[in-house]
Amino acid sequence: MPLSSDVLTELHGRFGPDSLLTAPEDLIPYSFDGTAALSQMPGCVVFVSSAEEVRWVLQLANRRRVPVVTRGSGTGLSGGSLPVPDCIVLCTVRMSRILEVDAANLTMEVEPGVTTVQVAEAAAAVGLFYPPDPGSMRISTLGGNVAENSGGLRGLKYGITRNYVMGLEVVLPDGEILKTGNKCVKDVAGYSLKDLFVGSEGTLGVMTRILLRLIPKPAAKRTLIATFPAMDSAAQTVSDIIAARIIPCTLEFLDRTTIRCVEDFAKIGLPDCEALLLMETDGHPAQVADEAAQMAEIARRNGSDSIRIAADEAEATALATARRSAFSALARVAPTTILEDATVPRSELARMIRFVEGVAKRHRLRIGTFGHMGDGNLHPTFLTDERKADEMARVHQAFREIFDEAIRLGGTITGEHGVGVAKKEFLPAFLGDAQIRVMRALRRELDPNGILNPGKMFD
């Protein structure tokens, strides 16, 4: 049913016109996120500035049985912040304060609207390091990062968002405020509730404070690019690097389609080749020099055409930025760009890449593949047109085959983008009955009226 006039009247009574959007033309930008081909108009958008305002909105929504979808910058790629009909979109971008940087305890406390790059810069300013670096880090917010358990280019060595969350303040669906975690490195008192909310995709509560773990900044870094005449050679190079007990901070892969699009977009002199690896090592200067030399030699043994070592920090940043621009570069090629996210054990990378190539040929689709090859996380990216129903049907069938193959190879349907709407049909086959039952039970217990982000993960 439409958002009632009584609910809108209550919202108008609490929030001014600058904090409440109801006009259709104002709601359109909030009717979608970064996921292609998905959109739905909300009933209204509320910009909250404090935990107390979040609490007030959730109490109203719980009382009136109105769905609430929490949103940051809307960069998600699984439809996690896609509105449902006549919902309240609870936008947290105005909760954007860095509350504390505690260099003594290597922590930082932020509100959910702080962007990932702001956290990284604030840590660097005191000689510390916040490793998670999703491709959208310049605009993605920490609330979204935590809700989706985001990864990034440095995930191989440093892990994902969950590894850096020490504590949370969460407003539960009924308005109660829960605080979990602290600055202690060791704390085993009770259930680790903070881990329940990390990756919960806005279905269990709304985060209003996030306590992050920081680490010392690496003393040195070296960046290399190696090109290959065949994708199998690049995949074997990755396996050999890991087998040599080298854990680079970045080990990224781009196929020919992606390389061409990135070069056309960024113009940094990438060669035309079948496959490219971006490799980066950091740590003690002597270790960095040794690991860089070893990785270059391993690449040569696997038939690398050329190896380029960044001469300075500026060139290293340019090379990493080129990889981060892969999605944007591919998005310029076709009207609709659908970025997928499947992860397999590293030993199965070559097999999975060949499978994606076969899927593209079999279904007459154009797919550019890139990703975090060091941790087995691939991003097959479909260059398509959502206006063509027949083509989109083939795209969906291709998705199904790719996810089925990832599961068969011992992988997962998502390494960092989350389930949201886009992948919920594949979740039961991956998790099995017992896990789905427990997840449903947890969700019903915390949100018995089902107001928070309905339709995400499972119905």
VOPAGU-2260 file (C-alpha; in pm, 1 decimal, decimal comma):
REM VOPAGU-2260
SITE   aa  ch    i         X         Y         Z
SITE  MET   A    0       0,0       0,0       0,0
SITE  PRO   A    1     118,7     360,3     -63,8
SITE  LEU   A    2     305,5     543,8     207,2
SITE  SER   A    3      21,8     686,5     415,4
SITE  SER   A    4     -38,2    1056,2     460,6
SITE  ASP   A    5     -24,9    1001,5     838,3
SITE  VAL   A    6     331,9     869,9     813,6
SITE  LEU   A    7     434,7    1160,1     588,4
SITE  THR   A    8     273,4    1405,8     830,5
SITE  GLU   A    9     476,8    1263,9    1118,3
SITE  LEU   A   10     795,6    1277,8     911,3
SITE  HIS   A   11     724,6    1639,3     809,4
SITE  GLY   A   12     673,2    1723,1    1176,3
SITE  ARG   A   13    1019,9    1592,9    1265,7
SITE  PHE   A   14    1227,0    1676,4     955,7
SITE  GLY   A   15    1249,3    1999,8     759,3
SITE  PRO   A   16    1221,9    2025,9     380,6
SITE  ASP   A   17    1600,8    1994,8     341,5
SITE  SER   A   18    1594,7    1656,0     515,8
SITE  LEU   A   19    1282,5    1497,9     365,4
SITE  LEU   A   20    1225,0    1431,8      -5,5
SITE  THR   A   21     881,9    1337,1    -139,1
SITE  ALA   A   22     855,0    1487,7    -489,9
SITE  PRO   A   23     892,5    1226,2    -768,2
SITE  GLU   A   24    1170,4    1419,6    -941,3
SITE  ASP   A   25    1367,7    1426,1    -613,0
SITE  LEU   A   26    1313,6    1054,5    -548,6
SITE  ILE   A   27    1439,4     932,3    -886,7
SITE  PRO   A   28    1813,5     946,4    -794,3
SITE  TYR   A   29    1735,0     724,5    -493,0
SITE  SER   A   30    1537,2     467,1    -692,3
SITE  PHE   A   31    1848,4     269,4    -788,7
SITE  ASP   A   32    2201,8     191,6    -676,9
SITE  GLY   A   33    2509,7      82,9    -873,1
SITE  THR   A   34    2342,1    -239,7    -987,9
SITE  ALA   A   35    2238,4    -230,8   -1353,6
SITE  ALA   A   36    1879,8    -290,6   -1468,6
SITE  LEU   A   37    1723,5    -258,1   -1120,1
SITE  SER   A   38    1512,1      35,5   -1005,0
SITE  GLN   A   39    1213,4     103,8    -779,5
SITE  MET   A   40    1071,7     434,1    -658,5
SITE  PRO   A   41    1063,9     477,9    -278,7
SITE  GLY   A   42     787,8     652,7     -87,0
SITE  CYS   A   43    1024,5     916,4      52,9
SITE  VAL   A   44    1386,8     982,9     143,9
SITE  VAL   A   45    1492,7    1094,2     492,6
SITE  PHE   A   46    1841,3    1233,4     559,2
SITE  VAL   A   47    1935,8    1155,0     918,0
SITE  SER   A   48    2211,6    1331,9    1111,7
SITE  SER   A   49    2225,8    1141,1    1441,2
SITE  ALA   A   50    2157,4     807,8    1604,9
SITE  GLU   A   51    1859,3     966,7    1777,6
SITE  GLU   A   52    1705,4    1057,3    1440,2
SITE  VAL   A   53    1766,8     703,1    1314,8
SITE  ARG   A   54    1599,3     571,9    1628,8
SITE  TRP   A   55    1298,8     798,4    1580,5
SITE  VAL   A   56    1247,8     690,0    1217,5
SITE  LEU   A   57    1276,5     319,5    1299,8
SITE  GLN   A   58    1030,9     350,1    1588,5
SITE  LEU   A   59     784,3     521,2    1354,9
SITE  ALA   A   60     838,4     262,9    1081,7
SITE  ASN   A   61     806,0     -28,7    1326,0
SITE  ARG   A   62     487,7     114,5    1471,8
SITE  ARG   A   63     336,0     179,7    1129,1
SITE  ARG   A   64     479,7    -133,7     960,5
SITE  VAL   A   65     656,5      75,3     695,7
SITE  PRO   A   66     963,4     -75,3     523,6
SITE  VAL   A   67    1296,4     105,3     566,2
SITE  VAL   A   68    1593,0      76,0     329,7
SITE  THR   A   69    1919,2     222,8     458,6
SITE  ARG   A   70    2141,8     389,6     200,2
SITE  GLY   A   71    2481,3     557,2     184,2
SITE  SER   A   72    2625,2     666,6    -150,6
SITE  GLY   A   73    2440,1     398,8    -344,3
SITE  THR   A   74    2749,2     236,9    -498,9
SITE  GLY   A   75    2646,3    -121,7    -418,5
SITE  LEU   A   76    2649,5    -380,2    -697,1
SITE  SER   A   77    2397,2    -637,7    -576,7
SITE  GLY   A   78    2087,5    -422,9    -527,9
SITE  GLY   A   79    2141,6    -411,0    -151,7
SITE  SER   A   80    2011,4     -53,8    -120,2
SITE  LEU   A   81    1741,6     -87,7    -387,4
SITE  PRO   A   82    1416,9      57,8    -249,8
SITE  VAL   A   83    1099,8    -145,2    -214,6
SITE  PRO   A   84     766,0      14,1    -309,3
SITE  ASP   A   85     657,5     299,0     -81,1
SITE  CYS   A   86     944,3     252,1     160,9
SITE  ILE   A   87    1136,2     509,6     360,8
SITE  VAL   A   88    1491,6     541,5     228,0
SITE  LEU   A   89    1703,2     623,0     532,9
SITE  CYS   A   90    2006,4     806,4     394,1
SITE  THR   A   91    2307,5     833,5     627,2
SITE  VAL   A   92    2545,3    1044,4     414,6
SITE  ARG   A   93    2508,4    1342,6     651,2
SITE  MET   A   94    2643,6    1134,2     939,3
SITE  SER   A   95    2991,8    1203,3     808,0
SITE  ARG   A   96    3211,9    1283,8    1106,4
SITE  ILE   A   97    3541,3    1119,1    1192,4
SITE  LEU   A   98    3485,2    1108,9    1566,8
SITE  GLU   A   99    3830,1    1002,6    1685,3
SITE  VAL   A  100    4168,9     891,4    1557,4
SITE  ASP   A  101    4342,9     712,1    1843,4
SITE  ALA   A  102    4702,7     656,3    1732,1
SITE  ALA   A  103    4796,6     507,1    2069,2
SITE  ASN   A  104    4544,3     225,2    2031,5
SITE  LEU   A  105    4555,1     209,4    1649,7
SITE  THR   A  106    4182,6     279,5    1613,5
SITE  MET   A  107    3949,8     524,0    1444,3
SITE  GLU   A  108    3582,6     584,4    1520,5
SITE  VAL   A  109    3359,4     716,7    1243,2
SITE  GLU   A  110    2997,4     773,9    1152,7
SITE  PRO   A  111    2852,8     565,5     867,1
SITE  GLY   A  112    2854,2     847,2     609,8
SITE  VAL   A  113    3233,5     890,3     611,6
SITE  THR   A  114    3381,7     776,9     280,1
SITE  THR   A  115    3643,3     504,5     257,2
SITE  VAL   A  116    3904,0     740,5     114,9
SITE  GLN   A  117    3849,1     985,2     402,8
SITE  VAL   A  118    3927,2     705,8     648,2
SITE  ALA   A  119    4239,6     610,5     450,6
SITE  GLU   A  120    4359,1     973,2     439,0
SITE  ALA   A  121    4292,2    1035,4     808,8
SITE  ALA   A  122    4489,4     722,7     896,8
SITE  ALA   A  123    4778,0     819,3     666,3
SITE  ALA   A  124    4793,3    1165,5     825,6
SITE  VAL   A  125    4911,9    1004,7    1151,0
SITE  GLY   A  126    5135,1     745,7     983,8
SITE  LEU   A  127    4880,4     463,2     997,8
SITE  PHE   A  128    4708,7     249,8     735,6
SITE  TYR   A  129    4349,5     142,9     666,8
SITE  PRO   A  130    4381,7    -135,8     405,5
SITE  PRO   A  131    4027,9    -209,0     270,2
SITE  ASP   A  132    4003,9     -37,3     -68,5
SITE  PRO   A  133    3690,8    -116,2    -272,2
SITE  GLY   A  134    3697,2      13,3    -628,8
SITE  SER   A  135    3444,2     282,7    -532,8
SITE  MET   A  136    3647,5     395,7    -229,1
SITE  ARG   A  137    3636,2     764,3    -325,4
SITE  ILE   A  138    3257,9     772,2    -287,2
SITE  SER   A  139    3154,1     457,1     -99,9
SITE  THR   A  140    3069,4     508,4     267,8
SITE  LEU   A  141    3182,7     306,9     567,9
SITE  GLY   A  142    2825,5     217,0     656,8
SITE  GLY   A  143    2786,4      52,1     316,7
SITE  ASN   A  144    3132,4    -105,8     337,7
SITE  VAL   A  145    3043,2    -269,0     668,8
SITE  ALA   A  146    2691,6    -367,8     560,3
SITE  GLU   A  147    2828,9    -540,0     248,8
SITE  ASN   A  148    3160,0    -653,5     406,5
SITE  SER   A  149    3346,9    -491,5     118,7
SITE  GLY   A  150    3681,2    -610,3      -9,8
SITE  GLY   A  151    3916,7    -446,3    -256,5
SITE  LEU   A  152    4249,9    -475,9    -431,9
SITE  ARG   A  153    4446,8    -535,0    -110,7
SITE  GLY   A  154    4227,4    -818,3      16,3
SITE  LEU   A  155    4479,5   -1093,9     -55,7
SITE  LYS   A  156    4727,9    -971,6     204,0
SITE  TYR   A  157    4519,6    -755,4     433,2
SITE  GLY   A  158    4171,7    -906,9     429,8
SITE  ILE   A  159    3832,1    -741,9     400,8
SITE  THR   A  160    3624,2    -493,4     599,3
SITE  ARG   A  161    3527,5    -748,0     867,8
SITE  ASN   A  162    3894,1    -778,9     965,9
SITE  TYR   A  163    3904,5    -408,1    1061,4
SITE  VAL   A  164    3576,9    -362,5    1249,9
SITE  MET   A  165    3636,8    -361,7    1626,7
SITE  GLY   A  166    3304,6    -223,7    1744,0
SITE  LEU   A  167    2966,5     -94,0    1633,9
SITE  GLU   A  168    2679,1     116,3    1754,8
SITE  VAL   A  169    2363,2     -18,7    1591,7
SITE  VAL   A  170    2002,6      96,1    1609,0
SITE  LEU   A  171    1780,6    -213,5    1608,7
SITE  PRO   A  172    1452,4    -222,1    1413,8
SITE  ASP   A  173    1246,8    -132,6    1722,9
SITE  GLY   A  174    1467,2     170,1    1797,6
SITE  GLU   A  175    1678,9      17,1    2073,1
SITE  ILE   A  176    2047,7     112,2    2055,7
SITE  LEU   A  177    2297,0    -174,2    2079,9
SITE  LYS   A  178    2670,0    -124,9    2136,4
SITE  THR   A  179    2910,6    -408,4    2069,6
SITE  GLY   A  180    3290,6    -434,3    2066,7
SITE  ASN   A  181    3560,0    -201,1    2198,7
SITE  LYS   A  182    3926,2     -99,3    2155,8
SITE  CYS   A  183    4059,4    -413,9    2321,9
SITE  VAL   A  184    4262,1    -636,1    2091,4
SITE  LYS   A  185    4141,9    -940,5    2286,8
SITE  ASP   A  186    3779,1    -967,8    2396,9
SITE  VAL   A  187    3599,9   -1304,3    2410,7
SITE  ALA   A  188    3312,7   -1210,2    2641,7
SITE  GLY   A  189    2990,2   -1346,2    2493,6
SITE  TYR   A  190    2886,9   -1377,1    2130,4
SITE  SER   A  191    3073,9   -1159,4    1881,7
SITE  LEU   A  192    2765,6    -958,7    1787,4
SITE  LYS   A  193    2957,7    -708,5    1577,3
SITE  ASP   A  194    3034,9    -990,5    1334,0
SITE  LEU   A  195    2664,1   -1061,0    1302,8
SITE  PHE   A  196    2603,0    -710,7    1165,9
SITE  VAL   A  197    2905,9    -698,1     935,3
SITE  GLY   A  198    2779,7    -820,5     599,3
SITE  SER   A  199    2413,5    -818,6     710,0
SITE  GLU   A  200    2321,5    -586,1     419,3
SITE  GLY   A  201    2099,8    -358,4     626,5
SITE  THR   A  202    1860,3    -636,2     727,9
SITE  LEU   A  203    1931,3    -649,5    1102,6
SITE  GLY   A  204    1994,6    -289,8    1213,9
SITE  VAL   A  205    2127,9      52,1    1115,8
SITE  MET   A  206    2490,1     127,3    1205,3
SITE  THR   A  207    2547,0     472,8    1352,6
SITE  ARG   A  208    2906,7     441,9    1479,8
SITE  ILE   A  209    3190,5     222,2    1356,0
SITE  LEU   A  210    3513,9     154,5    1546,3
SITE  LEU   A  211    3791,8      58,2    1305,0
SITE  ARG   A  212    4127,1    -110,6    1351,4
SITE  LEU   A  213    4428,8      57,8    1190,7
SITE  ILE   A  214    4776,8     -83,7    1130,1
SITE  PRO   A  215    5122,3      69,9    1084,4
SITE  LYS   A  216    5186,2     209,0     737,2
SITE  PRO   A  217    5422,6     -12,5     529,3
SITE  ALA   A  218    5767,9     140,7     492,4
SITE  ALA   A  219    5803,0      64,2     119,6
SITE  LYS   A  220    5601,8     -47,1    -182,0
SITE  ARG   A  221    5678,0    -158,8    -537,0
SITE  THR   A  222    5431,7    -196,4    -825,2
SITE  LEU   A  223    5476,5    -410,8   -1136,4
SITE  ILE   A  224    5272,9    -491,4   -1445,6
SITE  ALA   A  225    5331,0    -814,8   -1637,5
SITE  THR   A  226    5166,1    -898,3   -1971,4
SITE  PHE   A  227    5094,0   -1247,3   -2104,1
SITE  PRO   A  228    5001,7   -1404,0   -2439,5
SITE  ALA   A  229    4752,1   -1637,7   -2268,9
SITE  MET   A  230    4525,8   -1615,4   -1965,7
SITE  ASP   A  231    4636,1   -1956,2   -1840,5
SITE  SER   A  232    4991,3   -1821,1   -1814,1
SITE  ALA   A  233    4873,1   -1533,8   -1596,0
SITE  ALA   A  234    4673,4   -1771,2   -1375,5
SITE  GLN   A  235    4972,7   -2003,2   -1338,5
SITE  THR   A  236    5188,8   -1706,0   -1241,7
SITE  VAL   A  237    4948,8   -1628,1    -958,0
SITE  SER   A  238    4959,1   -1988,5    -836,6
SITE  ASP   A  239    5338,3   -1994,4    -853,1
SITE  ILE   A  240    5371,0   -1666,5    -660,7
SITE  ILE   A  241    5156,9   -1802,1    -376,2
SITE  ALA   A  242    5343,1   -2135,8    -386,2
SITE  ALA   A  243    5668,9   -1939,3    -342,8
SITE  ARG   A  244    5525,8   -1812,4      -8,6
SITE  ILE   A  245    5489,8   -1457,9    -140,7
SITE  ILE   A  246    5172,4   -1275,2     -38,8
SITE  PRO   A  247    5154,8    -953,1    -242,8
SITE  CYS   A  248    4929,5    -675,4    -120,2
SITE  THR   A  249    4780,5    -658,3    -472,1
SITE  LEU   A  250    4758,1    -926,5    -740,0
SITE  GLU   A  251    4506,1    -816,3   -1002,9
SITE  PHE   A  252    4402,8    -957,5   -1339,4
SITE  LEU   A  253    4260,9    -795,5   -1656,3
SITE  ASP   A  254    4165,7    -974,7   -1979,0
SITE  ARG   A  255    4206,7    -833,4   -2331,7
SITE  THR   A  256    3861,0    -676,2   -2347,9
SITE  THR   A  257    3913,9    -496,4   -2017,2
SITE  ILE   A  258    4269,9    -388,9   -2103,9
SITE  ARG   A  259    4155,1    -224,3   -2426,1
SITE  CYS   A  260    3870,3     -42,7   -2252,0
SITE  VAL   A  261    4093,3      74,1   -1964,5
SITE  GLU   A  262    4362,6     201,5   -2201,5
SITE  ASP   A  263    4107,1     386,5   -2410,5
SITE  PHE   A  264    3973,0     540,9   -2089,1
SITE  ALA   A  265    4292,1     607,3   -1886,5
SITE  LYS   A  266    4558,5     628,6   -2161,6
SITE  ILE   A  267    4854,2     518,0   -1948,8
SITE  GLY   A  268    5028,5     306,2   -2210,7
SITE  LEU   A  269    4892,6     -41,0   -2138,0
SITE  PRO   A  270    5001,7    -287,8   -2407,7
SITE  ASP   A  271    4760,0    -487,9   -2618,9
SITE  CYS   A  272    4780,1    -843,7   -2481,8
SITE  GLU   A  273    4564,8   -1138,6   -2380,6
SITE  ALA   A  274    4612,6   -1092,9   -2006,5
SITE  LEU   A  275    4772,0    -851,2   -1762,4
SITE  LEU   A  276    4870,6    -884,0   -1397,2
SITE  LEU   A  277    4906,3    -584,1   -1166,2
SITE  MET   A  278    5135,2    -693,6    -882,2
SITE  GLU   A  279    5222,9    -490,0    -575,5
SITE  THR   A  280    5433,1    -578,6    -272,6
SITE  ASP   A  281    5479,5    -372,2      42,7
SITE  GLY   A  282    5662,1    -393,4     373,0
SITE  HIS   A  283    6028,5    -359,3     473,5
SITE  PRO   A  284    6236,1    -215,6     183,8
SITE  ALA   A  285    6463,2    -521,0     161,1
SITE  GLN   A  286    6166,7    -758,2     160,2
SITE  VAL   A  287    5989,6    -548,3    -101,8
SITE  ALA   A  288    6290,0    -550,2    -334,5
SITE  ASP   A  289    6331,9    -926,3    -295,1
SITE  GLU   A  290    5963,4   -1008,7    -349,7
SITE  ALA   A  291    5936,9    -779,0    -652,6
SITE  ALA   A  292    6238,0    -951,7    -812,0
SITE  GLN   A  293    6092,8   -1295,3    -738,6
SITE  MET   A  294    5752,7   -1205,9    -885,1
SITE  ALA   A  295    5913,2   -1068,6   -1200,2
SITE  GLU   A  296    6116,0   -1387,9   -1243,1
SITE  ILE   A  297    5808,9   -1608,0   -1188,1
SITE  ALA   A  298    5620,6   -1407,8   -1450,3
SITE  ARG   A  299    5908,0   -1450,6   -1698,1
SITE  ARG   A  300    5916,7   -1826,8   -1637,8
SITE  ASN   A  301    5548,9   -1838,8   -1726,7
SITE  GLY   A  302    5601,1   -1664,2   -2058,9
SITE  SER   A  303    5538,3   -1299,5   -1972,9
SITE  ASP   A  304    5581,1   -1075,4   -2278,7
SITE  SER   A  305    5691,5    -773,4   -2079,8
SITE  ILE   A  306    5733,9    -654,8   -1722,9
SITE  ARG   A  307    5701,9    -289,8   -1626,2
SITE  ILE   A  308    5812,0    -165,1   -1285,4
SITE  ALA   A  309    5670,5     165,2   -1164,9
SITE  ALA   A  310    5951,6     418,4   -1141,6
SITE  ASP   A  311    5796,4     618,9    -858,9
SITE  GLU   A  312    5487,9     663,2    -642,3
SITE  ALA   A  313    5310,3     869,0    -909,4
SITE  GLU   A  314    5343,8     594,3   -1169,6
SITE  ALA   A  315    5243,9     327,4    -917,1
SITE  THR   A  316    4931,7     525,8    -831,8
SITE  ALA   A  317    4850,9     568,3   -1201,6
SITE  LEU   A  318    4876,8     193,4   -1261,1
SITE  ALA   A  319    4659,0     109,8    -960,3
SITE  THR   A  320    4409,2     378,8   -1061,0
SITE  ALA   A  321    4388,6     226,3   -1407,7
SITE  ARG   A  322    4285,2    -105,3   -1250,2
SITE  ARG   A  323    4032,4      70,6   -1028,5
SITE  SER   A  324    3882,4     229,7   -1338,9
SITE  ALA   A  325    3809,5    -107,8   -1503,1
SITE  PHE   A  326    3436,4     -97,5   -1428,1
SITE  SER   A  327    3403,9     265,0   -1540,5
SITE  ALA   A  328    3601,4     192,8   -1856,0
SITE  LEU   A  329    3386,9    -106,7   -1947,2
SITE  ALA   A  330    3070,2      91,3   -1871,6
SITE  ARG   A  331    3149,9     327,0   -2161,6
SITE  VAL   A  332    3123,8      44,0   -2414,9
SITE  ALA   A  333    2759,2     -63,7   -2389,5
SITE  PRO   A  334    2429,8      86,3   -2265,8
SITE  THR   A  335    2412,8    -161,4   -1976,0
SITE  THR   A  336    2710,8    -289,7   -1778,5
SITE  ILE   A  337    2649,3    -570,6   -1529,7
SITE  LEU   A  338    2944,5    -636,9   -1301,4
SITE  GLU   A  339    2932,4    -983,3   -1146,9
SITE  ASP   A  340    3128,9   -1129,6    -860,8
SITE  ALA   A  341    3225,4   -1496,5    -825,8
SITE  THR   A  342    3512,0   -1643,8    -625,1
SITE  VAL   A  343    3684,3   -1980,0    -665,2
SITE  PRO   A  344    3987,9   -2143,9    -501,9
SITE  ARG   A  345    4303,0   -2002,3    -663,1
SITE  SER   A  346    4388,4   -2343,3    -806,2
SITE  GLU   A  347    4069,5   -2325,7   -1013,4
SITE  LEU   A  348    4121,9   -1976,6   -1158,5
SITE  ALA   A  349    4236,9   -2083,0   -1503,9
SITE  ARG   A  350    3949,9   -2330,0   -1532,3
SITE  MET   A  351    3697,6   -2063,0   -1424,3
SITE  ILE   A  352    3830,3   -1802,5   -1666,6
SITE  ARG   A  353    3808,1   -2050,9   -1954,1
SITE  PHE   A  354    3454,5   -2136,7   -1844,6
SITE  VAL   A  355    3350,1   -1768,7   -1855,1
SITE  GLU   A  356    3498,6   -1741,0   -2205,6
SITE  GLY   A  357    3295,8   -2044,4   -2311,5
SITE  VAL   A  358    2977,0   -1900,5   -2160,4
SITE  ALA   A  359    3028,1   -1577,5   -2355,1
SITE  LYS   A  360    3068,1   -1764,6   -2684,8
SITE  ARG   A  361    2782,7   -2006,9   -2616,6
SITE  HIS   A  362    2533,0   -1732,1   -2534,1
SITE  ARG   A  363    2665,7   -1478,1   -2788,6
SITE  LEU   A  364    2754,5   -1223,8   -2520,3
SITE  ARG   A  365    3039,5    -982,4   -2469,7
SITE  ILE   A  366    3208,9   -1029,3   -2132,6
SITE  GLY   A  367    3514,8    -850,3   -1998,0
SITE  THR   A  368    3675,1   -1027,1   -1702,5
SITE  PHE   A  369    3897,0    -869,5   -1438,5
SITE  GLY   A  370    3937,8    -913,5   -1067,6
SITE  HIS   A  371    4139,4    -992,5    -760,8
SITE  MET   A  372    4314,4   -1299,9    -895,2
SITE  GLY   A  373    4530,8   -1330,7    -585,4
SITE  ASP   A  374    4227,1   -1424,0    -374,0
SITE  GLY   A  375    4033,4   -1600,8    -649,4
SITE  ASN   A  376    3773,9   -1324,3    -685,8
SITE  LEU   A  377    3673,3   -1267,0   -1050,2
SITE  HIS   A  378    3444,7   -1000,3   -1193,9
SITE  PRO   A  379    3291,3   -1117,2   -1522,5
SITE  THR   A  380    3141,1    -796,3   -1661,1
SITE  PHE   A  381    2857,4    -821,1   -1913,3
SITE  LEU   A  382    2845,3    -549,0   -2179,5
SITE  THR   A  383    2483,9    -560,3   -2285,3
SITE  ASP   A  384    2160,4    -363,0   -2336,0
SITE  GLU   A  385    1874,5    -402,0   -2089,6
SITE  ARG   A  386    1629,2    -283,7   -2358,0
SITE  LYS   A  387    1681,4    -611,8   -2546,8
SITE  ALA   A  388    1469,1    -873,0   -2369,8
SITE  ASP   A  389    1616,5   -1170,7   -2556,4
SITE  GLU   A  390    1973,3   -1063,8   -2479,4
SITE  MET   A  391    1894,6   -1007,1   -2111,3
SITE  ALA   A  392    1745,5   -1357,5   -2091,8
SITE  ARG   A  393    2074,7   -1493,7   -2224,6
SITE  VAL   A  394    2263,8   -1279,4   -1970,8
SITE  HIS   A  395    2059,3   -1425,2   -1686,1
SITE  GLN   A  396    2119,4   -1779,8   -1806,9
SITE  ALA   A  397    2491,5   -1701,4   -1830,1
SITE  PHE   A  398    2483,5   -1577,1   -1467,8
SITE  ARG   A  399    2327,4   -1901,8   -1357,1
SITE  GLU   A  400    2587,7   -2113,2   -1534,9
SITE  ILE   A  401    2876,4   -1906,7   -1395,2
SITE  PHE   A  402    2748,9   -1927,0   -1036,8
SITE  ASP   A  403    2672,2   -2299,0   -1068,0
SITE  GLU   A  404    3026,8   -2358,1   -1193,5
SITE  ALA   A  405    3178,3   -2147,0    -914,7
SITE  ILE   A  406    2991,5   -2354,3    -655,0
SITE  ARG   A  407    3092,9   -2679,1    -829,3
SITE  LEU   A  408    3457,7   -2573,3    -812,1
SITE  GLY   A  409    3432,3   -2511,1    -438,4
SITE  GLY   A  410    3379,5   -2135,0    -469,3
SITE  THR   A  411    3109,9   -1886,2    -375,3
SITE  ILE   A  412    2848,3   -1673,2    -551,3
SITE  THR   A  413    2991,0   -1351,2    -409,4
SITE  GLY   A  414    3332,2   -1257,5    -274,5
SITE  GLU   A  415    3262,7    -893,7    -189,3
SITE  HIS   A  416    2949,6    -746,1    -354,3
SITE  GLY   A  417    2692,9    -917,0    -133,6
SITE  VAL   A  418    2368,4   -1098,7    -212,4
SITE  GLY   A  419    2106,8    -822,5    -213,0
SITE  VAL   A  420    1841,0    -872,5    -479,4
SITE  ALA   A  421    2069,4    -973,1    -763,6
SITE  LYS   A  422    2185,5   -1306,5    -618,5
SITE  LYS   A  423    1925,7   -1414,9    -367,0
SITE  GLU   A  424    1786,8   -1683,4    -600,3
SITE  PHE   A  425    2130,3   -1851,5    -596,7
SITE  LEU   A  426    2182,9   -1835,5    -218,6
SITE  PRO   A  427    1988,6   -2147,8    -108,2
SITE  ALA   A  428    2184,2   -2374,3    -343,9
SITE  PHE   A  429    2509,2   -2234,0    -205,9
SITE  LEU   A  430    2429,9   -2227,4     168,2
SITE  GLY   A  431    2199,0   -2524,8     208,5
SITE  ASP   A  432    1885,7   -2564,7     420,4
SITE  ALA   A  433    2043,2   -2543,4     766,3
SITE  GLN   A  434    2224,3   -2212,6     708,8
SITE  ILE   A  435    1921,1   -2054,1     543,4
SITE  ARG   A  436    1699,1   -2165,3     834,3
SITE  VAL   A  437    1934,1   -2014,5    1095,5
SITE  MET   A  438    1966,5   -1688,2     899,3
SITE  ARG   A  439    1589,5   -1657,1     867,8
SITE  ALA   A  440    1546,7   -1723,9    1240,7
SITE  LEU   A  441    1802,0   -1455,6    1333,2
SITE  ARG   A  442    1632,5   -1205,5    1106,9
SITE  ARG   A  443    1285,2   -1279,6    1248,2
SITE  GLU   A  444    1416,2   -1246,7    1604,3
SITE  LEU   A  445    1574,7    -905,6    1550,0
SITE  ASP   A  446    1311,4    -771,9    1309,3
SITE  PRO   A  447     982,6    -954,2    1376,1
SITE  ASN   A  448     781,3    -701,3    1175,4
SITE  GLY   A  449    1012,3    -732,9     874,3
SITE  ILE   A  450    1064,0    -359,5     820,4
SITE  LEU   A  451    1439,2    -352,9     747,5
SITE  ASN   A  452    1543,9    -395,6     383,6
SITE  PRO   A  453    1275,3    -651,0     296,4
SITE  GLY   A  454    1338,7    -873,4      -3,4
SITE  LYS   A  455    1715,4    -866,4      32,3
SITE  MET   A  456    1918,6   -1190,5      72,5
SITE  PHE   A  457    1594,1   -1393,1      89,6
SITE  ASP   A  458    1221,2   -1322,0      82,7
